Amino acid sequence: MKYADEILIEYLEGTLDRKDAGDVEKWLNGSAEGRDRLAQLGTLLQSMKDSFEYAPPEQVDWEFKSGLEAEIKNQQNANSQSWLRIAAAVALLIAGFALGKLLPAGNEGAAQLATLQGQIDQLQQLVMMGTLQDHSASERLQVVSLIEDSDFSPSDELISTLVNTMNGDDSPNVRYAAVQALGKFLNLENVRMEMVRALEYQKDPLIQIAMINLLVQAEEKSAIAPIKKIIEEENTSEEVKKQAKIAMDILI
């Protein structure tokens, strides 16, 4: 058994209930890897808290500084999810200008920067997953757009959350955006397979067309069967059928 980082962060913040905290402690007692990861997260979160004391340089955009200050003010009454959003804002600030000043020069500094950047990416992804699960449609849409524009390697958990968003989000706009974001990761087999499976029951014409085009782009032969089914269904819109027939010609 292995606990996800978001659970360990809640454990560090003291927001888990007694039973869950006890289960985590039992796991930590028997897992050296778990204790190491807990220590890493603790160090990262502490560095995030300490970084509130740094004054952003003048070249940092004023709107960003104002937004960061607003997040810091909200920290007093924040729950763990709010704290993660604050931590992510600070992580972006650190990544933007502070790390280059705080880390040593040369290979040692480059290695430390790469390690810390990886941890920052993990924390950002945790924040993104939390936002996709329990925030407003506009916030969810914004996060999906950020994922699409990102340059990090997505975790399995983030991919799973995006797939769930694509398949079940209440907003068709968010579902469509999730398809586009997943399209960025078509080099991953599990993403292609999830998209093929989702095509079996997607009914929104815009989303169907987007998924078909992406699967053609990926030259995914396993998409032939669900695309053929779409063509044969009486309720499929003519525009979708047209795109599906073009896709079939390409993939066969």
QUIGI-V893937 format. One record per helix or strand of 2 or more residues. SS is the DSSP state (hx for helix, st for strand). FROM is the first residue (numbers start at 1). LEN is the number of residues. If there is no record, write none. Layout:
ss->{SS & SS}
from->{FROM & FROM}
len->{LEN & LEN}
This chain:
ss->{hx & hx & hx & hx & hx & hx & hx & hx & hx & hx & hx & hx & hx}
from->{5 & 18 & 32 & 62 & 80 & 106 & 137 & 156 & 172 & 189 & 205 & 223 & 238}
len->{9 & 12 & 22 & 16 & 23 & 29 & 13 & 13 & 12 & 11 & 13 & 10 & 14}
